[in-house]
Amino acid sequence: MTVLFEEMTREQINAVAPGAIAVWPTTATQQRGPHMAVGTDTLLTTVARRAADAIAAEVPVVITPRLGLLTISTGC
């Protein structure tokens, strides 16, 4: 079972929480130069969802909301 945390009710979370693995995508929204979009790193959430779907039959996984992290860059 793979689900997005933000799409679950409190009851659904309580039902899967004891045996589920929580995946917390941490990504940045930042400039990468003229060759890449600023949201490129947010694709990590999609990658996490697909990986979780691949093992869903064996392990329940809950994908939590993305946490955007950013460090200050001095240039690209």
PDB file as gemmi writes it, atoms N, CA and C in Angstrom:
CRYST1    1.000    1.000    1.000  90.00  90.00  90.00 P 1                      
ATOM      1  N   MET A   1       0.839  -1.176   0.000  1.00  0.00           N  
ATOM      2  CA  MET A   1       0.000   0.000   0.000  1.00  0.00           C  
ATOM      3  C   MET A   1       0.889   1.245   0.000  1.00  0.00           C  
ATOM      4  N   THR A   2       0.635   2.133  -0.923  1.00  0.00           N  
ATOM      5  CA  THR A   2       1.360   3.395  -0.984  1.00  0.00           C  
ATOM      6  C   THR A   2       0.345   4.514  -1.074  1.00  0.00           C  
ATOM      7  N   VAL A   3       0.490   5.488  -0.218  1.00  0.00           N  
ATOM      8  CA  VAL A   3      -0.447   6.606  -0.256  1.00  0.00           C  
ATOM      9  C   VAL A   3       0.270   7.907   0.058  1.00  0.00           C  
ATOM     10  N   LEU A   4      -0.322   8.982  -0.382  1.00  0.00           N  
ATOM     11  CA  LEU A   4       0.188  10.304  -0.043  1.00  0.00           C  
ATOM     12  C   LEU A   4      -0.458  10.747   1.259  1.00  0.00           C  
ATOM     13  N   PHE A   5       0.353  11.113   2.215  1.00  0.00           N  
ATOM     14  CA  PHE A   5      -0.105  11.518   3.537  1.00  0.00           C  
ATOM     15  C   PHE A   5      -1.203  12.572   3.463  1.00  0.00           C  
ATOM     16  N   GLU A   6      -1.021  13.579   2.607  1.00  0.00           N  
ATOM     17  CA  GLU A   6      -1.981  14.680   2.550  1.00  0.00           C  
ATOM     18  C   GLU A   6      -3.329  14.285   1.962  1.00  0.00           C  
ATOM     19  N   GLU A   7      -3.416  13.086   1.385  1.00  0.00           N  
ATOM     20  CA  GLU A   7      -4.688  12.607   0.848  1.00  0.00           C  
ATOM     21  C   GLU A   7      -5.392  11.649   1.804  1.00  0.00           C  
ATOM     22  N   MET A   8      -4.800  11.406   2.982  1.00  0.00           N  
ATOM     23  CA  MET A   8      -5.351  10.449   3.938  1.00  0.00           C  
ATOM     24  C   MET A   8      -6.149  11.145   5.032  1.00  0.00           C  
ATOM     25  N   THR A   9      -7.124  10.415   5.564  1.00  0.00           N  
ATOM     26  CA  THR A   9      -7.840  10.898   6.747  1.00  0.00           C  
ATOM     27  C   THR A   9      -7.065  10.470   7.991  1.00  0.00           C  
ATOM     28  N   ARG A  10      -7.413  11.028   9.105  1.00  0.00           N  
ATOM     29  CA  ARG A  10      -6.779  10.665  10.375  1.00  0.00           C  
ATOM     30  C   ARG A  10      -6.941   9.173  10.657  1.00  0.00           C  
ATOM     31  N   GLU A  11      -8.100   8.625  10.342  1.00  0.00           N  
ATOM     32  CA  GLU A  11      -8.356   7.209  10.579  1.00  0.00           C  
ATOM     33  C   GLU A  11      -7.470   6.327   9.695  1.00  0.00           C  
ATOM     34  N   GLN A  12      -7.280   6.735   8.440  1.00  0.00           N  
ATOM     35  CA  GLN A  12      -6.418   5.965   7.542  1.00  0.00           C  
ATOM     36  C   GLN A  12      -4.965   5.991   8.016  1.00  0.00           C  
ATOM     37  N   ILE A  13      -4.531   7.147   8.480  1.00  0.00           N  
ATOM     38  CA  ILE A  13      -3.161   7.264   8.992  1.00  0.00           C  
ATOM     39  C   ILE A  13      -2.965   6.357  10.198  1.00  0.00           C  
ATOM     40  N   ASN A  14      -3.906   6.382  11.124  1.00  0.00           N  
ATOM     41  CA  ASN A  14      -3.816   5.528  12.313  1.00  0.00           C  
ATOM     42  C   ASN A  14      -3.823   4.051  11.954  1.00  0.00           C  
ATOM     43  N   ALA A  15      -4.540   3.681  10.897  1.00  0.00           N  
ATOM     44  CA  ALA A  15      -4.629   2.277  10.503  1.00  0.00           C  
ATOM     45  C   ALA A  15      -3.317   1.756   9.926  1.00  0.00           C  
ATOM     46  N   VAL A  16      -2.603   2.573   9.160  1.00  0.00           N  
ATOM     47  CA  VAL A  16      -1.372   2.096   8.524  1.00  0.00           C  
ATOM     48  C   VAL A  16      -0.111   2.439   9.304  1.00  0.00           C  
ATOM     49  N   ALA A  17      -0.178   3.387  10.207  1.00  0.00           N  
ATOM     50  CA  ALA A  17       1.014   3.899  10.894  1.00  0.00           C  
ATOM     51  C   ALA A  17       1.866   2.831  11.582  1.00  0.00           C  
ATOM     52  N   PRO A  18       1.290   1.862  12.289  1.00  0.00           N  
ATOM     53  CA  PRO A  18       2.140   0.913  13.021  1.00  0.00           C  
ATOM     54  C   PRO A  18       3.104   0.111  12.149  1.00  0.00           C  
ATOM     55  N   GLY A  19       2.719  -0.206  10.919  1.00  0.00           N  
ATOM     56  CA  GLY A  19       3.589  -1.031  10.091  1.00  0.00           C  
ATOM     57  C   GLY A  19       4.169  -0.348   8.875  1.00  0.00           C  
ATOM     58  N   ALA A  20       3.837   0.903   8.667  1.00  0.00           N  
ATOM     59  CA  ALA A  20       4.259   1.593   7.444  1.00  0.00           C  
ATOM     60  C   ALA A  20       5.619   2.261   7.589  1.00  0.00           C  
ATOM     61  N   ILE A  21       6.256   2.432   6.462  1.00  0.00           N  
ATOM     62  CA  ILE A  21       7.475   3.229   6.379  1.00  0.00           C  
ATOM     63  C   ILE A  21       7.063   4.602   5.873  1.00  0.00           C  
ATOM     64  N   ALA A  22       7.511   5.642   6.550  1.00  0.00           N  
ATOM     65  CA  ALA A  22       7.233   7.007   6.099  1.00  0.00           C  
ATOM     66  C   ALA A  22       8.431   7.517   5.314  1.00  0.00           C  
ATOM     67  N   VAL A  23       8.159   8.046   4.138  1.00  0.00           N  
ATOM     68  CA  VAL A  23       9.207   8.639   3.309  1.00  0.00           C  
ATOM     69  C   VAL A  23       8.961  10.136   3.279  1.00  0.00           C  
ATOM     70  N   TRP A  24       9.975  10.888   3.680  1.00  0.00           N  
ATOM     71  CA  TRP A  24       9.857  12.343   3.788  1.00  0.00           C  
ATOM     72  C   TRP A  24      10.789  12.987   2.767  1.00  0.00           C  
ATOM     73  N   PRO A  25      10.273  13.307   1.584  1.00  0.00           N  
ATOM     74  CA  PRO A  25      11.124  13.926   0.570  1.00  0.00           C  
ATOM     75  C   PRO A  25      11.587  15.314   1.013  1.00  0.00           C  
ATOM     76  N   THR A  26      12.878  15.539   0.984  1.00  0.00           N  
ATOM     77  CA  THR A  26      13.422  16.862   1.299  1.00  0.00           C  
ATOM     78  C   THR A  26      14.114  17.381   0.049  1.00  0.00           C  
ATOM     79  N   THR A  27      13.623  18.476  -0.463  1.00  0.00           N  
ATOM     80  CA  THR A  27      14.149  19.025  -1.707  1.00  0.00           C  
ATOM     81  C   THR A  27      14.203  20.540  -1.632  1.00  0.00           C  
ATOM     82  N   ALA A  28      14.870  21.119  -2.578  1.00  0.00           N  
ATOM     83  CA  ALA A  28      14.971  22.575  -2.650  1.00  0.00           C  
ATOM     84  C   ALA A  28      14.240  23.090  -3.885  1.00  0.00           C  
ATOM     85  N   THR A  29      13.775  24.302  -3.796  1.00  0.00           N  
ATOM     86  CA  THR A  29      13.283  25.022  -4.957  1.00  0.00           C  
ATOM     87  C   THR A  29      14.250  26.183  -5.120  1.00  0.00           C  
ATOM     88  N   GLN A  30      15.102  26.075  -6.106  1.00  0.00           N  
ATOM     89  CA  GLN A  30      16.159  27.071  -6.239  1.00  0.00           C  
ATOM     90  C   GLN A  30      16.598  27.194  -7.687  1.00  0.00           C  
ATOM     91  N   GLN A  31      17.266  28.259  -7.984  1.00  0.00           N  
ATOM     92  CA  GLN A  31      17.783  28.462  -9.332  1.00  0.00           C  
ATOM     93  C   GLN A  31      18.917  27.479  -9.595  1.00  0.00           C  
ATOM     94  N   ARG A  32      18.965  27.013 -10.803  1.00  0.00           N  
ATOM     95  CA  ARG A  32      19.998  26.065 -11.215  1.00  0.00           C  
ATOM     96  C   ARG A  32      20.759  26.578 -12.429  1.00  0.00           C  
ATOM     97  N   GLY A  33      20.510  27.805 -12.816  1.00  0.00           N  
ATOM     98  CA  GLY A  33      21.118  28.352 -14.021  1.00  0.00           C  
ATOM     99  C   GLY A  33      20.111  28.346 -15.154  1.00  0.00           C  
ATOM    100  N   PRO A  34      20.512  28.800 -16.320  1.00  0.00           N  
ATOM    101  CA  PRO A  34      19.575  28.943 -17.430  1.00  0.00           C  
ATOM    102  C   PRO A  34      19.134  27.622 -18.053  1.00  0.00           C  
ATOM    103  N   HIS A  35      19.766  26.528 -17.716  1.00  0.00           N  
ATOM    104  CA  HIS A  35      19.482  25.246 -18.355  1.00  0.00           C  
ATOM    105  C   HIS A  35      18.460  24.379 -17.616  1.00  0.00           C  
ATOM    106  N   MET A  36      18.070  24.752 -16.388  1.00  0.00           N  
ATOM    107  CA  MET A  36      17.145  23.912 -15.620  1.00  0.00           C  
ATOM    108  C   MET A  36      16.083  24.757 -14.932  1.00  0.00           C  
ATOM    109  N   ALA A  37      14.910  24.169 -14.779  1.00  0.00           N  
ATOM    110  CA  ALA A  37      13.815  24.844 -14.075  1.00  0.00           C  
ATOM    111  C   ALA A  37      14.076  24.865 -12.570  1.00  0.00           C  
ATOM    112  N   VAL A  38      13.522  25.858 -11.872  1.00  0.00           N  
ATOM    113  CA  VAL A  38      13.743  25.968 -10.427  1.00  0.00           C  
ATOM    114  C   VAL A  38      13.109  24.817  -9.650  1.00  0.00           C  
ATOM    115  N   GLY A  39      12.123  24.151 -10.213  1.00  0.00           N  
ATOM    116  CA  GLY A  39      11.460  23.053  -9.517  1.00  0.00           C  
ATOM    117  C   GLY A  39      12.031  21.681  -9.813  1.00  0.00           C  
ATOM    118  N   THR A  40      13.187  21.615 -10.439  1.00  0.00           N  
ATOM    119  CA  THR A  40      13.785  20.333 -10.814  1.00  0.00           C  
ATOM    120  C   THR A  40      13.912  19.382  -9.623  1.00  0.00           C  
ATOM    121  N   ASP A  41      14.352  19.880  -8.495  1.00  0.00           N  
ATOM    122  CA  ASP A  41      14.548  19.018  -7.325  1.00  0.00           C  
ATOM    123  C   ASP A  41      13.245  18.456  -6.772  1.00  0.00           C  
ATOM    124  N   THR A  42      12.135  19.106  -7.044  1.00  0.00           N  
ATOM    125  CA  THR A  42      10.865  18.609  -6.516  1.00  0.00           C  
ATOM    126  C   THR A  42      10.451  17.299  -7.180  1.00  0.00           C  
ATOM    127  N   LEU A  43      11.131  16.908  -8.229  1.00  0.00           N  
ATOM    128  CA  LEU A  43      10.860  15.611  -8.845  1.00  0.00           C  
ATOM    129  C   LEU A  43      11.161  14.465  -7.888  1.00  0.00           C  
ATOM    130  N   LEU A  44      11.916  14.739  -6.829  1.00  0.00           N  
ATOM    131  CA  LEU A  44      12.228  13.712  -5.842  1.00  0.00           C  
ATOM    132  C   LEU A  44      10.960  13.090  -5.259  1.00  0.00           C  
ATOM    133  N   THR A  45       9.920  13.886  -5.089  1.00  0.00           N  
ATOM    134  CA  THR A  45       8.658  13.354  -4.577  1.00  0.00           C  
ATOM    135  C   THR A  45       8.086  12.325  -5.544  1.00  0.00           C  
ATOM    136  N   THR A  46       8.164  12.597  -6.829  1.00  0.00           N  
ATOM    137  CA  THR A  46       7.684  11.655  -7.839  1.00  0.00           C  
ATOM    138  C   THR A  46       8.523  10.383  -7.829  1.00  0.00           C  
ATOM    139  N   VAL A  47       9.820  10.526  -7.708  1.00  0.00           N  
ATOM    140  CA  VAL A  47      10.711   9.366  -7.647  1.00  0.00           C  
ATOM    141  C   VAL A  47      10.391   8.523  -6.412  1.00  0.00           C  
ATOM    142  N   ALA A  48      10.170   9.174  -5.274  1.00  0.00           N  
ATOM    143  CA  ALA A  48       9.824   8.458  -4.040  1.00  0.00           C  
ATOM    144  C   ALA A  48       8.514   7.702  -4.207  1.00  0.00           C  
ATOM    145  N   ARG A  49       7.536   8.331  -4.827  1.00  0.00           N  
ATOM    146  CA  ARG A  49       6.234   7.683  -5.031  1.00  0.00           C  
ATOM    147  C   ARG A  49       6.385   6.455  -5.920  1.00  0.00           C  
ATOM    148  N   ARG A  50       7.142   6.573  -6.986  1.00  0.00           N  
ATOM    149  CA  ARG A  50       7.331   5.430  -7.890  1.00  0.00           C  
ATOM    150  C   ARG A  50       8.095   4.292  -7.216  1.00  0.00           C  
ATOM    151  N   ALA A  51       9.096   4.625  -6.435  1.00  0.00           N  
ATOM    152  CA  ALA A  51       9.846   3.593  -5.710  1.00  0.00           C  
ATOM    153  C   ALA A  51       8.944   2.894  -4.695  1.00  0.00           C  
ATOM    154  N   ALA A  52       8.126   3.676  -4.010  1.00  0.00           N  
ATOM    155  CA  ALA A  52       7.205   3.100  -3.028  1.00  0.00           C  
ATOM    156  C   ALA A  52       6.180   2.204  -3.709  1.00  0.00           C  
ATOM    157  N   ASP A  53       5.693   2.619  -4.869  1.00  0.00           N  
ATOM    158  CA  ASP A  53       4.743   1.793  -5.616  1.00  0.00           C  
ATOM    159  C   ASP A  53       5.361   0.450  -5.995  1.00  0.00           C  
ATOM    160  N   ALA A  54       6.658   0.448  -6.274  1.00  0.00           N  
ATOM    161  CA  ALA A  54       7.342  -0.778  -6.684  1.00  0.00           C  
ATOM    162  C   ALA A  54       7.402  -1.817  -5.563  1.00  0.00           C  
ATOM    163  N   ILE A  55       7.408  -1.369  -4.306  1.00  0.00           N  
ATOM    164  CA  ILE A  55       7.484  -2.317  -3.185  1.00  0.00           C  
ATOM    165  C   ILE A  55       6.188  -2.384  -2.381  1.00  0.00           C  
ATOM    166  N   ALA A  56       5.145  -1.751  -2.891  1.00  0.00           N  
ATOM    167  CA  ALA A  56       3.886  -1.624  -2.147  1.00  0.00           C  
ATOM    168  C   ALA A  56       3.280  -2.960  -1.731  1.00  0.00           C  
ATOM    169  N   ALA A  57       3.449  -3.988  -2.526  1.00  0.00           N  
ATOM    170  CA  ALA A  57       2.867  -5.286  -2.184  1.00  0.00           C  
ATOM    171  C   ALA A  57       3.542  -5.905  -0.964  1.00  0.00           C  
ATOM    172  N   GLU A  58       4.787  -5.533  -0.707  1.00  0.00           N  
ATOM    173  CA  GLU A  58       5.541  -6.112   0.399  1.00  0.00           C  
ATOM    174  C   GLU A  58       5.594  -5.230   1.639  1.00  0.00           C  
ATOM    175  N   VAL A  59       5.628  -3.910   1.428  1.00  0.00           N  
ATOM    176  CA  VAL A  59       5.815  -2.975   2.537  1.00  0.00           C  
ATOM    177  C   VAL A  59       4.870  -1.788   2.374  1.00  0.00           C  
ATOM    178  N   PRO A  60       4.057  -1.481   3.401  1.00  0.00           N  
ATOM    179  CA  PRO A  60       3.223  -0.280   3.297  1.00  0.00           C  
ATOM    180  C   PRO A  60       4.085   0.976   3.433  1.00  0.00           C  
ATOM    181  N   VAL A  61       3.879   1.925   2.535  1.00  0.00           N  
ATOM    182  CA  VAL A  61       4.665   3.153   2.516  1.00  0.00           C  
ATOM    183  C   VAL A  61       3.734   4.352   2.464  1.00  0.00           C  
ATOM    184  N   VAL A  62       4.045   5.367   3.252  1.00  0.00           N  
ATOM    185  CA  VAL A  62       3.313   6.633   3.223  1.00  0.00           C  
ATOM    186  C   VAL A  62       4.303   7.721   2.825  1.00  0.00           C  
ATOM    187  N   ILE A  63       3.972   8.469   1.775  1.00  0.00           N  
ATOM    188  CA  ILE A  63       4.818   9.569   1.329  1.00  0.00           C  
ATOM    189  C   ILE A  63       4.307  10.839   1.998  1.00  0.00           C  
ATOM    190  N   THR A  64       5.136  11.448   2.833  1.00  0.00           N  
ATOM    191  CA  THR A  64       4.727  12.661   3.545  1.00  0.00           C  
ATOM    192  C   THR A  64       4.871  13.875   2.632  1.00  0.00           C  
ATOM    193  N   PRO A  65       4.296  15.005   3.021  1.00  0.00           N  
ATOM    194  CA  PRO A  65       4.468  16.212   2.206  1.00  0.00           C  
ATOM    195  C   PRO A  65       5.949  16.584   2.095  1.00  0.00           C  
ATOM    196  N   ARG A  66       6.305  17.140   0.965  1.00  0.00           N  
ATOM    197  CA  ARG A  66       7.687  17.538   0.686  1.00  0.00           C  
ATOM    198  C   ARG A  66       8.120  18.657   1.611  1.00  0.00           C  
ATOM    199  N   LEU A  67       9.351  18.557   2.085  1.00  0.00           N  
ATOM    200  CA  LEU A  67       9.946  19.633   2.869  1.00  0.00           C  
ATOM    201  C   LEU A  67      10.973  20.318   1.991  1.00  0.00           C  
ATOM    202  N   GLY A  68      10.720  21.579   1.666  1.00  0.00           N  
ATOM    203  CA  GLY A  68      11.648  22.319   0.824  1.00  0.00           C  
ATOM    204  C   GLY A  68      12.797  22.864   1.645  1.00  0.00           C  
ATOM    205  N   LEU A  69      13.999  22.464   1.311  1.00  0.00           N  
ATOM    206  CA  LEU A  69      15.201  22.960   1.974  1.00  0.00           C  
ATOM    207  C   LEU A  69      16.019  23.749   0.965  1.00  0.00           C  
ATOM    208  N   LEU A  70      16.719  24.743   1.437  1.00  0.00           N  
ATOM    209  CA  LEU A  70      17.503  25.565   0.535  1.00  0.00           C  
ATOM    210  C   LEU A  70      18.759  26.050   1.229  1.00  0.00           C  
ATOM    211  N   THR A  71      19.862  25.938   0.548  1.00  0.00           N  
ATOM    212  CA  THR A  71      21.094  26.558   1.018  1.00  0.00           C  
ATOM    213  C   THR A  71      21.421  27.693   0.059  1.00  0.00           C  
ATOM    214  N   ILE A  72      22.050  28.706   0.552  1.00  0.00           N  
ATOM    215  CA  ILE A  72      22.370  29.863  -0.269  1.00  0.00           C  
ATOM    216  C   ILE A  72      23.535  29.531  -1.197  1.00  0.00           C  
ATOM    217  N   SER A  73      23.331  29.785  -2.456  1.00  0.00           N  
ATOM    218  CA  SER A  73      24.359  29.539  -3.453  1.00  0.00           C  
ATOM    219  C   SER A  73      25.021  30.852  -3.864  1.00  0.00           C  
ATOM    220  N   THR A  74      26.305  30.776  -4.142  1.00  0.00           N  
ATOM    221  CA  THR A  74      27.006  31.984  -4.596  1.00  0.00           C  
ATOM    222  C   THR A  74      27.028  32.080  -6.108  1.00  0.00           C  
ATOM    223  N   GLY A  75      26.414  31.137  -6.776  1.00  0.00           N  
ATOM    224  CA  GLY A  75      26.348  31.176  -8.236  1.00  0.00           C  
ATOM    225  C   GLY A  75      26.121  29.802  -8.806  1.00  0.00           C  
ATOM    226  N   CYS A  76      25.864  29.746 -10.085  1.00  0.00           N  
ATOM    227  CA  CYS A  76      25.635  28.463 -10.762  1.00  0.00           C  
ATOM    228  C   CYS A  76      26.879  27.971 -11.439  1.00  0.00           C  
TER     229      CYS A  76                                                      
END                                                                             
